[in-house]
């Protein structure tokens, strides 16, 4: 089903559709959180926060999901869980300066992070297929030698140059987008 169907169901609080969302997605989120230093309650909290965040955002701005709803929801959950882990790490390492988390600020930051990721994915689709392939391998931490072996390039030096040029092109396209300045990190 299309993403807007699920978005509208969240906003309307359609219990049957929301139960379907839970049934189809919560197990994957639980697995991810359990494999990343969390427990079942953490996974359920993150899942619930993600659904609320998505619904609130859709109420404010009717956005469109370019991937499947399930993939989008999972990405939001992953981002929220990673933020939660980082917040916990900061509390442990900075025990003298423990600051209670501001839920509203966390939600805002997670939303900005999600919008950045959407902009990045959108702009990745605007560069050449060759650049996309090279950058996907590079971002997946594929070695230059492996990239040479799976492409038509002759050497690691050529691949490095191609990665540099593709990253530069992607950066230019992202910075040229009017949303870039509003999504730039402006906090410390």
C-alpha positions, 0 to 999 in steps of 0.5 A, spaced: 500 500 500 502 507 498 505 511 504 500 516 504 494 511 506 498 509 512 500 516 514 492 518 513 491 512 518 495 514 523 492 521 523 485 519 523 487 514 529 485 508 524 485 502 529 485 496 524 490 499 520 495 501 526 494 494 528 497 492 521 503 497 522 504 494 529 504 487 526 508 488 520 513 492 523 514 492 530 518 485 530 523 488 526 524 494 530 524 489 536 530 485 533 534 492 531 533 495 538 535 488 542 541 487 537 543 494 539 543 494 547 536 495 548 530 491 551 523 490 548 520 496 552 525 500 549 523 497 542 516 499 544 517 506 546 521 507 540 516 504 535 511 508 539 515 515 539 516 514 531 509 513 530 507 519 534 513 523 530 510 521 523 503 523 525 505 529 528 509 531 522 504 529 517 499 533 520 503 539 520 506 538 513 503 533 508 509 530 506 510 524 501 514 518 502 518 516 496 520 509 499 515 504 502 512 506 509 515 500 512 522 502 510 520 509 512 518 507 519 524 503 520 529 508 518 525 513 523 525 508 529 533 507 527 534 514 528 530 515 534 534 509 537 541 511 535 539 518 538 537 515 545 543 511 545 547 517 544 543 521 549 545 515 554 552 515 552 553 522 554 549 522 560 554 516 562 560 520 560 558 526 563 556 524 569 557 531 572 553 535 567 547 530 567 542 534 563 535 531 563 532 530 556 527 535 553 522 530 549 520 536 545 527 538 543 529 530 542 523 530 537 525 536 533 532 534 532 529 527 530 525 530 525 530 535 522 535 528 522 529 525 518 528 531 513 536 531 512 536 523 510 530 524 506 534 530 502 540 526 502 536 520 498 532 525 494 539 528 491 542 521 491 537 520 485 539 526 482 546 524 480 548 519 475 547 512 476 555 511 476 556 516 481 550 513 485 553 506 485 560 508 487 558 512 493 553 507 495 559 502 495 563 507 498 558 509 504 558 502 505 565 502 507 567 497 501 574 497 500 577 501 494 580 494 491 573 491 492 570 497 488 575 496 482 574 489 482 566 490 481 567 496 476 570 498 470 575 502 473 583 500 472 586 502 479 584 504 486 587 511 484 582 512 479 576 510 484 578 515 489 578 520 484 571 518 482 569 518 489 571 525 490 568 527 484 561 524 486 561 526 493 563 533 490 557 533 485 552 530 491 554 536 495 553 541 490 546 539 489 544 538 496 547 545 498 543 548 492 537 546 494 533 551 498 532 546 504 539 545 505 540 552 510 534 550 514 536 543 515 544 545 516 546 543 523 546 550 527 546 547 534 552 545 538 
